[in-house]
């Protein structure tokens, strides 16, 4: 049995790894971000209540400062909003990398927030061209953890904004469904074997036999990398997803 606290307290002598995820399919019953309304006087974003989620007010007074860093608009009306189930918790992606529930719900003292919430305020990009913050196409306005009863899984869902003023063509491609798939990016301190708990330092280094055969079954258990020490840094619009069924059909504007 893997001990999460032990994994989280590993001596961090390793270089941070950048992880690029695969896309996940949007479920229509994810409704936490079903409708938004911008209160100009209070500089807040109202997320309307639904049957399963209470109304809440989001403070977006930080958008003005973020707009300078990312060179995007400071006016919320310049954005389209897309609720994206960007990470499927506890299930490895096709790169054989997974994000454990214990990790994404951990309160990181250095980040000062729950790990899954590090998406908030981070930029949106196109095709993971995320090396330069000035290349951002928008920003994530909010994030939530949502349980999907039909599949008995948790998903991290981001409310992503893409800015018309920054990239009108991209926004039009999203609106026309020409681009309708998304993928996440993260920095990860450690990759850990899902079976034996050995820290995976890469080929030719301290690697267990499971990681040498990542993606294979050992006694009916799948060998993949657990991502530990996670900081989500962006999510991107991608044109050619690994999963051709991955899409987002829910696009909103401020009302």
TIBA-996060 format. One line per 2 residues: number of its first residue (from 1); for each residue x, y, z of N, C-alpha, C. Coordinates in Angstrom, 3 decimals, padded with zeros to 6 digits. Each point is the difference from the previous one (the first is absolute). Layout:
N
NUM> X:Y:Z:X:Y:Z:X:Y:Z  ...
This chain:
255
1> 000.850:-001.190:000.000:-000.850:001.190:000.000:000.884:001.238:000.000  -000.215:000.912:-000.946:000.821:001.193:-000.083:-000.393:000.991:001.084
3> 000.992:000.597:000.618:-000.231:000.991:001.040:000.138:001.393:-000.613  -001.126:000.696:-000.143:000.023:001.291:-000.683:000.864:001.011:000.743
5> -000.101:000.050:001.332:000.771:000.985:000.764:001.501:-000.210:-000.196  000.415:-001.272:-000.072:001.414:-000.287:-000.243:000.411:000.509:-001.375
7> -000.842:-000.241:-000.995:000.305:000.463:-001.351:000.071:001.520:-000.048  -000.902:000.660:000.707:-000.064:001.461:-000.036:001.194:000.627:000.713
9> 000.610:-000.733:000.949:001.123:000.540:000.755:001.352:-000.428:-000.545  000.011:-000.520:-001.230:001.257:-000.372:-000.622:000.925:001.211:-000.090
11> 001.289:-000.246:000.216:000.965:001.081:-000.146:000.035:000.441:-001.453  -000.347:001.240:-000.260:-000.197:000.471:-001.376:001.321:000.408:-000.642
13> 000.808:-001.011:-000.395:001.258:000.270:-000.681:-000.117:-000.188:-001.501  -001.195:-000.313:-000.454:-000.187:-000.300:-001.410:-000.457:001.234:-000.759
15> 000.379:000.050:-001.260:-000.472:001.073:-000.875:-001.493:-000.151:-000.231  -000.728:001.105:-000.011:-001.427:-000.064:-000.271:-000.241:-000.428:-001.437
17> -000.974:-000.856:-000.185:-000.341:-000.513:-001.314:-001.246:000.722:-000.504  -000.031:000.289:-001.283:-001.208:000.553:-000.585:-000.820:-001.139:-000.581
19> -001.260:-000.031:000.377:-000.906:-001.058:-000.438:-001.069:000.622:-000.882  -000.232:-000.607:-001.140:-001.074:000.430:-000.888:-001.006:-001.126:-000.073
21> -001.236:000.305:000.348:-001.015:-001.035:000.079:-000.681:-000.267:-001.309  -000.887:-000.949:000.033:-000.852:-000.310:-001.140:-001.374:000.592:000.252
23> -000.779:000.095:-001.024:-001.318:000.592:000.142:-000.983:-000.972:000.615  -001.031:000.536:000.624:-001.071:-000.819:000.571:-001.324:000.507:-000.517
25> -000.943:-000.881:-000.104:-001.279:000.356:-000.589:-000.880:000.743:000.990  -000.619:001.036:-000.454:-000.912:000.775:000.831:-001.293:-000.775:000.209
27> -000.478:000.003:001.223:-001.285:-000.621:000.304:-001.044:001.102:000.123  -001.119:-000.161:-000.658:-001.024:001.047:-000.001:-000.610:000.234:001.371
29> 000.115:-000.989:000.910:-000.611:000.182:001.310:000.920:000.733:000.973  001.166:000.440:-000.469:000.848:000.846:000.835:-000.541:001.421:-000.113
31> -000.625:000.478:001.061:-000.767:001.223:-000.127:000.384:001.087:000.994  001.143:-000.165:000.665:000.372:001.008:000.993:000.222:001.360:-000.632
33> 000.408:000.019:-001.266:000.257:001.258:-000.681:-000.993:000.166:-001.155  -001.267:-000.071:000.294:-000.991:-000.019:-001.074:-000.369:001.387:-000.506
35> 000.178:001.030:000.829:-000.422:001.336:-000.392:000.787:001.018:000.824  000.398:001.086:-000.650:000.783:001.002:000.703:-000.573:001.388:-000.222
37> 000.275:000.857:000.950:-000.420:001.390:-000.121:001.055:000.882:000.646  000.425:001.033:-000.700:001.036:000.889:000.496:-000.618:001.229:000.647
39> 000.384:000.258:001.257:-000.433:001.202:000.702:001.114:001.035:-000.116  -000.202:000.974:-000.886:001.047:000.970:-000.291:000.362:000.839:001.212
41> -000.980:000.381:000.788:000.257:000.863:001.160:000.821:-000.713:001.063  -000.300:-001.265:000.224:000.695:-000.752:001.040:001.215:-000.755:-000.534
43> 000.206:000.026:-001.330:001.077:-000.752:-000.629:-000.046:-001.464:000.439  -001.176:-000.579:-000.124:-000.176:-001.388:000.401:-000.706:-000.767:-001.103
45> 000.193:-001.289:000.016:-000.617:-000.901:-000.964:-000.987:-000.881:000.744  -001.264:000.043:-000.371:-001.031:-000.801:000.645:-000.174:-001.300:-000.776
47> 000.226:-001.107:000.660:-000.273:-001.305:-000.585:-001.362:-000.435:000.511  -000.968:-000.085:-000.913:-001.382:-000.266:000.395:-000.140:-001.371:000.638
49> -000.925:-000.110:000.922:-000.271:-001.269:000.659:-000.741:-000.970:-000.916  000.202:-001.279:000.246:-000.701:-001.050:-000.733:-000.562:-000.975:001.029
51> -000.544:-001.097:-000.489:-000.580:-000.991:000.910:001.038:-000.561:000.958  001.232:-000.159:-000.477:001.033:-000.645:000.810:001.045:000.958:000.560
53> 000.018:001.251:-000.455:001.032:000.925:000.437:-000.618:001.342:000.376  000.411:000.507:001.144:-000.523:001.284:000.469:000.635:001.148:-000.764
55> -000.736:001.092:-000.091:000.551:001.206:-000.623:001.200:000.484:000.802  000.988:000.498:-000.703:001.142:000.563:000.713:000.538:001.201:-000.761
57> 000.643:000.876:000.739:000.558:001.221:-000.558:001.523:-000.145:-000.032  000.568:000.200:-001.171:001.439:-000.090:-000.162:000.598:001.405:-000.071
59> 000.996:000.231:000.810:000.722:001.267:-000.057:000.986:-000.064:-001.165  -000.178:000.854:-000.982:000.945:000.036:-001.125:000.674:001.370:-000.086
61> 000.152:000.630:001.156:000.697:001.286:000.027:001.466:-000.150:-000.413  000.517:-001.228:000.068:001.380:-000.278:-000.376:000.206:000.017:-001.523
63> -001.098:000.007:-000.772:000.114:-000.080:-001.459:000.774:001.174:-000.576  -000.149:001.161:000.590:000.705:001.178:-000.503:001.511:-000.197:000.074
65> 000.477:-000.529:001.123:001.436:-000.263:000.140:000.441:-001.143:-000.901  -000.831:-001.049:-000.087:000.331:-001.140:-000.855:000.090:000.411:-001.459
67> -000.836:000.969:-000.385:-000.009:000.435:-001.397:001.334:000.615:-000.400  000.673:000.632:000.947:001.311:000.585:-000.288:001.055:-001.085:-000.152
69> -000.059:-001.003:000.868:000.980:-001.084:-000.051:-000.146:-000.833:-001.262  -001.254:-000.319:-000.348:-000.251:-000.877:-001.138:-000.263:000.765:-001.308
71> -000.076:001.322:000.097:-000.312:000.823:-001.171:-001.337:-000.416:-000.625  -001.010:-000.095:000.859:-001.359:-000.325:-000.408:-000.924:001.122:000.468
73> -001.263:-000.053:-000.406:-000.932:001.067:000.347:-000.350:-000.028:001.491  -000.238:001.190:000.548:-000.457:000.110:001.385:-001.520:000.061:000.088
75> -000.674:-000.029:-001.156:-001.460:000.075:-000.055:-000.582:-001.397:-000.132  -000.742:-000.480:001.005:-000.566:-001.361:-000.061:-000.870:-000.241:-001.226
77> -000.609:001.066:-000.528:-000.871:-000.166:-001.161:000.751:-000.382:-001.272  001.331:000.066:000.041:000.802:-000.382:-001.162:000.288:-001.505:-000.039
79> -000.564:-000.755:000.949:000.332:-001.420:000.106:-001.185:-000.898:-000.330  000.314:-001.156:-000.572:-000.941:-001.112:000.004:000.424:-000.925:001.134
81> -000.957:-000.647:000.633:000.258:-000.853:001.153:-000.358:-001.443:-000.329  000.875:-000.909:000.395:-000.198:-001.408:-000.317:000.271:-000.831:001.249
83> -001.003:-000.731:000.513:000.257:-000.938:001.104:000.619:-001.275:-000.558  001.207:-000.316:000.469:000.750:-001.119:-000.558:000.373:-000.987:001.101
85> -000.429:-001.266:-000.092:000.463:-001.019:000.951:001.409:-000.433:-000.400  000.980:000.715:000.510:001.351:-000.055:-000.543:000.828:-001.163:000.535
87> -000.319:-000.489:001.218:000.747:-001.119:000.586:-000.980:-001.026:000.550  000.208:-001.253:-000.344:-000.757:-001.098:000.586:000.844:-000.573:001.133
89> -000.456:000.181:001.219:000.795:-000.330:001.188:000.110:-001.518:000.175  001.185:-000.454:000.384:000.291:-001.407:000.315:000.023:-000.922:-001.221
91> -000.192:000.545:-001.183:000.041:-000.828:-001.207:001.129:000.509:-000.889  000.966:-000.861:-000.353:001.126:000.473:-000.809:-000.425:000.391:-001.405
93> 000.675:001.010:-000.543:-000.241:000.369:-001.388:000.767:-000.942:-000.923  -000.042:000.266:-001.290:000.632:-000.911:-000.939:001.516:000.137:-000.019
95> 000.519:000.984:000.737:001.441:000.082:000.232:000.417:-000.833:001.211  -000.974:-000.686:000.595:000.224:-000.817:001.195:000.464:000.850:001.175
97> -000.680:001.133:000.182:000.231:000.882:001.141:-001.344:000.334:000.629  -000.081:-000.140:001.317:-001.256:000.224:000.686:000.151:000.957:001.166
99> -001.112:000.641:000.355:-000.030:000.961:001.104:-000.883:-000.554:001.109  000.610:-000.463:001.107:-000.773:-000.623:001.083:-000.914:001.007:000.701
101> -001.112:-000.495:000.519:-000.939:000.826:000.757:000.717:000.651:001.182  000.843:-000.778:000.689:000.710:000.537:001.168:000.909:001.160:-000.385
103> 000.534:-000.025:-001.213:000.871:001.078:-000.462:-000.792:001.237:-000.367  -001.021:-000.140:-000.815:-000.707:001.190:-000.495:-000.814:000.681:001.090
105> -000.315:-000.717:001.087:-000.736:000.609:001.113:000.921:000.378:001.159  001.299:-000.094:-000.205:000.983:000.361:001.018:000.169:001.519:000.047
107> 000.056:000.570:001.205:000.274:001.431:000.139:001.502:000.189:000.030  000.538:000.542:-001.072:001.438:000.181:-000.117:000.412:001.282:000.727
109> 000.855:-000.090:001.032:000.351:001.187:000.781:000.828:001.011:-000.796  000.724:-000.437:-001.016:000.784:000.929:-000.807:-000.874:000.740:-001.004
111> -000.993:-000.706:-000.550:-000.913:000.633:-000.945:-001.113:000.756:000.714  -000.247:-000.393:001.261:-001.025:000.681:000.794:-001.410:-000.305:-000.445
113> -000.215:-001.167:-000.592:-001.339:-000.375:-000.472:-000.053:-001.492:-000.272  -001.213:-000.514:-000.166:-000.162:-001.385:-000.407:000.593:-000.181:-001.391
115> 000.620:-001.152:-000.226:000.720:-000.204:-001.251:-000.902:000.177:-001.219  -001.214:-000.572:000.033:-000.855:000.120:-001.177:-000.323:001.454:-000.327
117> -000.024:000.858:001.021:-000.387:001.402:-000.214:001.127:000.835:-000.597  001.191:-000.604:-000.222:001.087:000.756:-000.623:-000.304:000.341:-001.454
119> -001.038:-000.600:-000.580:-000.419:000.387:-001.346:-000.508:001.444:-000.036  -000.618:000.453:001.102:-000.640:001.317:-000.001:001.035:001.102:-000.173
121> -000.292:000.923:-000.910:000.909:001.103:-000.275:001.129:-000.351:-000.952  000.115:-001.289:-000.341:001.043:-000.413:-000.936:-000.482:000.245:-001.434
123> 000.943:000.150:-000.934:-000.372:000.371:-001.361:-000.593:-001.154:-000.799  -000.778:000.355:-001.013:-000.387:-000.948:-001.030:000.870:000.264:-001.214
125> 000.327:-001.061:-000.719:000.905:000.099:-001.142:-000.580:-000.742:-001.194  000.784:-000.060:-001.042:-000.330:-000.796:-001.168:001.126:-001.006:-000.212
127> -000.366:-001.272:-000.076:000.938:-001.090:-000.300:001.219:-000.023:000.926  -000.208:000.314:001.271:001.052:-000.055:001.023:001.208:000.888:-000.316
129> -000.226:001.093:-000.699:001.071:000.974:-000.225:000.034:000.930:001.209  000.502:-000.567:001.111:-000.146:000.643:001.305:001.303:000.550:000.575
131> 001.070:000.023:-000.798:001.285:000.435:000.551:000.017:001.489:000.342  -000.773:000.790:-000.739:-000.010:001.448:000.207:-001.374:000.435:000.498
133> -000.095:000.565:001.225:-001.299:000.454:000.516:-000.695:001.002:-000.911  000.781:000.772:-000.773:-000.583:000.996:-000.889:-000.746:-000.643:-001.172
135> 000.209:-001.317:-000.192:-000.685:-000.711:-001.078:-001.363:-000.534:000.435  -000.397:000.285:001.234:-001.283:-000.499:000.513:-001.151:000.476:-000.874
137> -000.984:-000.865:-000.152:-001.203:000.320:-000.771:-001.179:000.357:000.902  000.198:-000.095:001.307:-001.058:000.299:000.953:000.426:-000.450:001.381
139> -000.983:-000.294:000.844:000.297:-000.337:001.391:-001.121:-000.865:000.561  000.329:-000.792:001.018:-001.008:-000.811:000.682:-000.642:000.817:001.117
141> -001.312:000.165:-000.089:-000.723:000.818:000.970:-000.341:-000.755:001.276  -000.146:-001.311:-000.096:-000.352:-000.772:001.191:000.309:-001.470:-000.262
143> -000.070:-000.794:001.068:000.230:-001.442:-000.100:-000.787:-000.678:001.107  -000.442:-001.218:-000.255:-000.718:-000.750:001.030:000.300:-001.485:-000.139
145> -000.199:-000.724:001.100:000.046:-001.472:-000.018:-001.438:-000.469:-000.073  -000.308:-000.868:-000.955:-001.375:-000.460:-000.172:-000.053:-001.522:-000.113
147> -000.939:-000.563:000.730:-000.179:-001.454:-000.022:-001.002:-000.362:-001.082  000.340:-000.997:-000.813:-000.863:-000.457:-001.082:-000.567:-001.358:000.387
149> -001.213:-000.034:000.552:-000.557:-001.260:000.522:-000.087:-001.103:-001.054  -000.305:000.358:-001.235:-000.185:-001.023:-001.032:001.257:-000.836:-000.210
151> 001.159:000.591:000.269:001.268:-000.705:-000.210:000.771:-000.228:001.299  -000.551:000.511:001.118:000.641:-000.159:001.308:001.427:000.566:-000.010
153> 000.148:001.177:-000.580:001.311:000.633:-000.077:-000.116:001.484:000.349  001.132:000.575:000.346:000.113:001.436:000.207:000.693:000.631:-001.194
155> -000.427:001.198:-000.352:000.667:000.755:-001.048:000.304:001.410:000.502  001.118:000.527:-000.452:000.313:001.398:000.219:-000.552:000.764:-001.195
157> -000.868:000.964:000.283:-000.662:000.756:-001.066:000.425:001.462:000.103  000.569:000.520:-001.077:000.421:001.398:-000.022:-001.010:000.829:-000.795
159> -000.201:001.222:000.445:-000.794:000.965:-000.760:001.008:000.866:-000.746  000.251:-000.359:-001.246:001.072:000.620:-000.776:-000.527:001.137:-000.863
161> 000.753:001.080:-000.037:-000.334:001.126:-000.855:000.999:000.151:-001.128  -000.508:000.247:-001.195:000.851:000.304:-001.152:-000.371:001.392:-000.504
163> 001.004:000.814:-000.232:-000.180:001.435:-000.239:-000.116:000.322:-001.491  -001.086:000.642:-000.370:-000.204:000.411:-001.399:001.059:000.999:-000.443
165> 000.363:000.911:000.894:000.957:001.044:-000.357:001.395:-000.570:-000.247  000.320:-001.094:000.675:001.335:-000.594:-000.149:000.088:-000.866:-001.242
167> -001.026:-000.794:-000.263:000.051:-000.909:-001.151:-001.421:-000.239:-000.504  -000.450:000.895:-000.869:-001.373:-000.084:-000.506:-000.220:-001.264:-000.816
169> 001.017:-000.417:-000.754:-000.141:-001.210:-000.813:-000.200:-001.226:000.886  000.781:-000.107:001.061:-000.150:-001.134:000.904:-001.390:-000.028:000.603
171> -000.478:001.150:000.460:-001.332:000.066:000.593:-001.063:-000.408:-001.020  000.125:000.485:-001.230:-000.965:-000.368:-001.038:000.066:-001.494:-000.312
173> 001.211:-000.570:000.026:000.138:-001.441:-000.245:-000.649:-000.810:001.121  000.093:000.498:001.235:-000.647:-000.678:001.117:-001.516:000.121:-000.121
175> -000.473:001.186:-000.324:-001.444:000.216:-000.124:-000.605:-000.839:-001.125  000.755:-000.192:-001.071:-000.504:-000.780:-001.137:000.238:-001.495:000.177
177> 000.601:-000.389:001.121:000.323:-001.404:000.317:001.122:-000.552:-000.871  000.706:000.879:-000.710:001.161:-000.465:-000.745:001.077:-000.473:000.961
179> 000.105:000.699:001.114:000.890:-000.437:001.082:-000.880:-000.240:001.215  -000.058:-001.245:000.455:-000.923:-000.312:001.093:000.595:-000.968:001.012
181> 001.311:-000.109:000.030:000.654:-000.916:000.927:001.036:000.753:000.828  000.303:-000.542:001.175:000.840:000.715:000.957:000.931:-000.962:000.721
183> 001.085:000.532:000.533:001.023:-000.817:000.644:000.713:000.838:001.055  000.418:-000.650:001.079:000.595:000.741:001.110:001.520:-000.073:-000.018
185> 000.629:000.954:000.705:001.440:-000.004:000.209:000.304:000.200:001.474  001.026:-000.681:000.511:000.337:000.093:001.422:001.493:-000.170:000.206
187> 000.491:000.543:001.122:001.337:-000.308:000.478:-000.130:-001.032:001.107  000.852:-001.015:-000.042:-000.081:-001.115:000.945:001.371:-000.237:000.606
189> 000.065:-000.119:001.321:001.279:-000.229:000.668:000.461:-001.441:-000.116  -000.915:-000.949:000.177:000.373:-001.413:000.023:-000.960:-000.841:-000.816
191> 000.548:-000.980:-000.704:-000.786:-001.076:-000.575:000.249:-001.230:000.864  -001.078:-000.633:000.440:000.106:-001.128:000.918:-000.730:-001.202:-000.591
193> 000.598:-001.163:000.109:-000.605:-001.221:-000.526:-001.322:-000.284:000.703  -001.031:-000.272:-000.773:-001.330:-000.257:000.560:-000.078:-001.334:000.723
195> 000.979:-000.874:-000.204:-000.054:-001.340:000.597:000.884:-000.117:001.235  001.280:000.399:-000.126:000.922:-000.211:001.126:000.380:001.282:000.727
197> -000.341:001.155:-000.548:000.278:001.262:000.677:001.404:000.526:-000.189  000.790:-000.596:-000.887:001.355:000.487:-000.265:-000.055:001.299:-000.784
199> 000.832:000.963:000.384:000.091:001.245:-000.760:000.650:-000.299:-001.340  -000.655:000.387:-001.069:000.473:-000.267:-001.355:000.865:001.160:-000.463
201> 001.298:-000.234:-000.095:000.931:001.043:-000.414:000.289:-000.052:-001.496  -000.666:-000.880:-000.714:000.177:-000.058:-001.445:000.833:-001.187:-000.444
203> 000.018:-000.262:-001.306:000.749:-001.141:-000.545:001.475:000.042:000.370  000.516:-001.173:000.412:001.415:-000.113:000.324:000.361:000.478:001.393
205> -000.976:000.464:000.773:000.289:000.477:001.350:-000.726:-000.875:001.007  -000.482:000.574:001.084:-000.660:-000.790:001.040:-001.408:-000.371:-000.454
207> -000.089:-001.044:-000.806:-001.278:-000.368:-000.589:-000.331:-001.441:000.322  -001.223:-000.218:000.509:-000.435:-001.357:000.318:-000.423:-000.715:-001.282
209> -000.211:-001.293:000.107:-000.361:-000.795:-001.183:-001.379:000.389:-000.532  -000.856:000.525:000.890:-001.334:000.404:-000.460:000.094:001.206:-000.930
211> 000.861:000.964:000.359:000.141:001.190:-000.828:000.781:-000.282:-001.279  000.830:-001.043:000.027:000.663:-000.410:-001.238:-001.013:-000.570:-000.982
213> -001.155:-000.414:000.538:-001.063:-000.568:-000.829:-001.314:000.738:000.245  000.104:001.318:000.043:-001.159:000.843:000.272:-001.124:-000.288:-000.987
215> -001.213:-000.102:000.528:-001.157:-000.287:-000.836:-000.373:-001.467:-000.034  000.832:-000.853:000.610:-000.296:-001.425:000.041:-000.647:-000.367:001.334
217> -000.577:-001.199:000.046:-000.660:-000.497:001.207:000.942:-000.899:000.791  -000.012:000.178:001.321:000.736:-000.852:000.922:-000.994:-000.492:001.034
219> -000.306:-001.298:-000.039:-001.039:-000.560:000.878:-001.293:000.807:-000.118  -000.377:000.278:-001.237:-001.245:000.734:-000.314:000.001:001.457:000.494
221> 001.177:000.534:000.276:000.125:001.406:000.380:000.782:000.738:-001.068  -000.523:001.151:-000.419:000.624:000.774:-001.068:001.183:000.801:000.536
223> 001.108:-000.076:-000.704:001.188:000.761:000.379:-000.033:001.366:-000.686  -000.045:001.046:000.806:000.026:001.352:-000.548:000.627:000.945:001.033
225> 000.249:001.219:-000.402:000.641:000.984:000.871:-001.041:000.794:000.773  000.145:000.033:001.318:-000.778:000.892:000.840:000.708:001.351:000.027
227> -000.729:001.057:-000.278:000.578:001.342:000.012:-000.126:000.594:001.396  001.131:000.320:000.611:000.047:000.519:001.365:000.739:001.339:000.006
229> -000.500:000.955:000.782:000.591:001.328:000.018:-000.429:000.777:-001.228  -001.307:000.096:-000.187:-000.576:000.534:-001.244:-000.320:001.488:000.129
231> 000.282:000.727:-001.052:-000.438:001.395:-000.145:-000.523:000.134:-001.427  -001.313:000.144:-000.150:-000.567:000.145:-001.337:000.331:001.390:-000.531
233> 000.558:000.069:-001.209:000.514:001.270:-000.513:-000.782:000.554:-001.192  -000.820:-000.825:-000.659:-000.757:000.496:-001.144:-000.927:-001.097:-000.504
235> -000.902:000.373:-000.900:-000.708:-000.959:-000.829:-000.198:000.611:-001.366  -000.012:-000.858:-001.006:000.066:000.454:-001.379:-001.162:-000.494:-000.845
237> -000.332:000.820:-000.987:-000.841:-000.449:-001.099:000.898:-000.799:-000.935  -000.419:-001.231:-000.318:000.780:-000.837:-000.903:-000.869:-000.418:-001.175
239> 000.606:-000.038:-001.165:-000.760:-000.271:-001.216:-000.095:-001.484:-000.307  001.053:-000.747:000.313:000.049:-001.423:-000.335:000.183:-000.817:001.276
241> -001.080:-000.265:000.713:000.113:-000.746:001.256:000.333:-001.467:-000.224  000.607:-000.618:001.006:000.281:-001.429:-000.077:-001.299:-000.793:-000.031
243> -001.009:000.513:000.686:-001.311:-000.634:000.029:-000.936:000.798:-000.904  -000.376:-000.545:-001.177:-000.825:000.768:-000.935:-001.407:000.284:000.511
245> -000.410:-000.680:001.069:-001.334:000.264:000.551:000.024:001.094:001.052  001.162:000.512:000.365:000.101:001.034:001.028:-000.414:001.344:-000.576
247> -000.934:000.644:000.690:-000.494:001.280:-000.507:-000.657:000.778:001.140  -000.230:001.274:-000.226:-000.777:000.809:000.924:-001.095:000.696:-000.787
249> -001.229:-000.287:000.330:-001.124:000.589:-000.739:-000.623:001.199:000.725  000.483:000.280:001.216:-000.594:001.067:000.817:000.863:001.252:-000.059
251> -000.482:001.013:-000.711:000.709:001.273:-000.109:-000.939:001.109:000.466  000.514:000.873:000.856:-000.832:001.053:000.580:000.669:001.346:-000.207
253> -000.799:001.028:000.084:000.496:001.368:000.030:-000.583:000.680:001.222  000.590:001.112:000.403:-000.542:000.755:001.123:-001.317:000.623:-000.400
255> -000.975:000.008:000.932:-001.320:000.561:-000.299:-000.283:001.156:000.950
